[in-house]
Amino acid sequence: MAMQAQGRREKQLEEADRNRQSRHDRFCVDAEKELNGFDLSTFLYTKRADMQDMTPLELAEDSEVGLASAREALSAFLWQRRRDAEKAEYQDKIAELAKERLPPRTPVRF
């Protein structure tokens, strides 16, 4: 009986490892579609207080709920990046228009 219990336990551990690796792989694929290089590494491996001091990758590996939370964090991160890029673009356009319309000796301050 003890050997059967040990065999079941080993199978459960193997299944848990397969599931963990599957969540890891799925999350990495999602992140790699949107990020690369330094941004990808920084996002995946930075511990976050809102994730109980886990990295998004650790959270994704932890459970299906953790994977969903990590995906939500990725979406929020990407949304914020797009928003910041759009804001910078508008600021550049405003500065360009101001330079065109102001007299040459007028200092432009932002």
C-alpha positions as CSV (number, residue, x, y, z in Angstrom):
1,M,0.0,0.0,0.0
2,A,2.8,2.4,0.9
3,M,4.4,1.8,-2.5
4,Q,1.1,2.4,-4.3
5,A,0.7,5.7,-2.3
6,Q,4.2,6.7,-3.2
7,G,3.5,5.9,-6.9
8,R,0.3,8.0,-6.9
9,R,2.2,10.8,-5.2
10,E,4.9,10.8,-7.8
11,K,2.4,10.9,-10.6
12,Q,0.6,13.8,-8.9
13,L,3.9,15.7,-8.6
14,E,4.7,15.0,-12.3
15,E,1.3,16.2,-13.3
16,A,1.7,19.4,-11.2
17,D,5.1,20.0,-12.8
18,R,3.6,19.5,-16.3
19,N,0.8,22.0,-15.5
20,R,3.2,24.5,-14.1
21,Q,5.4,24.3,-17.2
22,S,2.4,24.6,-19.4
23,R,1.3,27.8,-17.7
24,H,4.8,29.1,-17.9
25,D,5.0,28.4,-21.6
26,R,1.6,29.9,-22.4
27,F,2.4,33.1,-20.5
28,C,5.8,33.4,-22.1
29,V,4.2,33.1,-25.5
30,D,1.7,35.8,-24.7
31,A,4.4,38.1,-23.4
32,E,6.8,37.5,-26.3
33,K,4.0,38.5,-28.8
34,E,4.0,42.0,-27.3
35,L,7.4,42.5,-25.7
36,N,11.0,41.7,-26.5
37,G,14.5,42.1,-25.1
38,F,15.0,44.2,-22.0
39,D,11.3,45.0,-21.7
40,L,10.3,41.4,-21.8
41,S,12.9,40.4,-19.2
42,T,12.0,43.3,-16.9
43,F,8.3,42.6,-17.1
44,L,8.6,38.8,-16.5
45,Y,11.1,38.9,-13.7
46,T,10.3,42.0,-11.6
47,K,8.6,41.2,-8.3
48,R,5.5,43.2,-7.7
49,A,3.8,44.1,-4.5
50,D,0.3,43.6,-6.0
51,M,1.3,40.0,-6.8
52,Q,2.4,39.2,-3.2
53,D,6.0,39.9,-4.1
54,M,6.0,37.4,-6.9
55,T,7.0,38.0,-10.5
56,P,4.4,37.8,-13.2
57,L,6.0,34.6,-14.4
58,E,5.9,33.1,-10.9
59,L,2.3,34.0,-10.5
60,A,1.4,32.5,-13.9
61,E,3.2,29.3,-13.0
62,D,1.4,29.1,-9.7
63,S,-2.2,28.3,-10.9
64,E,-4.7,29.0,-13.6
65,V,-6.0,31.9,-11.5
66,G,-2.5,33.2,-11.3
67,L,-2.0,32.9,-15.0
68,A,-5.2,34.9,-15.6
69,S,-3.9,37.6,-13.2
70,A,-0.5,37.7,-14.9
71,R,-2.2,38.1,-18.2
72,E,-4.3,41.0,-16.8
73,A,-1.1,42.6,-15.6
74,L,0.5,42.2,-19.0
75,S,-2.6,43.8,-20.6
76,A,-2.5,46.7,-18.1
77,F,1.3,47.2,-18.7
78,L,0.8,47.2,-22.5
79,W,-2.1,49.7,-22.2
80,Q,0.0,52.0,-20.1
81,R,2.9,51.8,-22.6
82,R,0.6,52.7,-25.5
83,R,-0.9,55.6,-23.5
84,D,2.5,56.9,-22.6
85,A,3.6,56.7,-26.2
86,E,0.5,58.5,-27.4
87,K,1.0,61.2,-24.8
88,A,4.6,61.7,-25.9
89,E,3.5,61.9,-29.5
90,Y,0.9,64.6,-28.7
91,Q,3.5,66.5,-26.6
92,D,5.9,66.5,-29.6
93,K,3.2,67.7,-31.9
94,I,2.3,70.5,-29.5
95,A,5.9,71.6,-29.2
96,E,6.3,71.5,-33.0
97,L,3.2,73.7,-33.5
98,A,4.3,76.1,-30.8
99,K,7.8,76.5,-32.4
100,E,6.1,77.2,-35.8
101,R,3.7,79.8,-34.5
102,L,5.8,81.6,-31.9
103,P,8.2,84.4,-32.9
104,P,11.8,83.1,-33.1
105,R,13.0,84.9,-30.0
106,T,10.2,83.7,-27.7
107,P,11.5,80.9,-25.4
108,V,9.3,77.8,-25.4
109,R,8.7,76.3,-22.0
110,F,6.9,73.1,-21.2
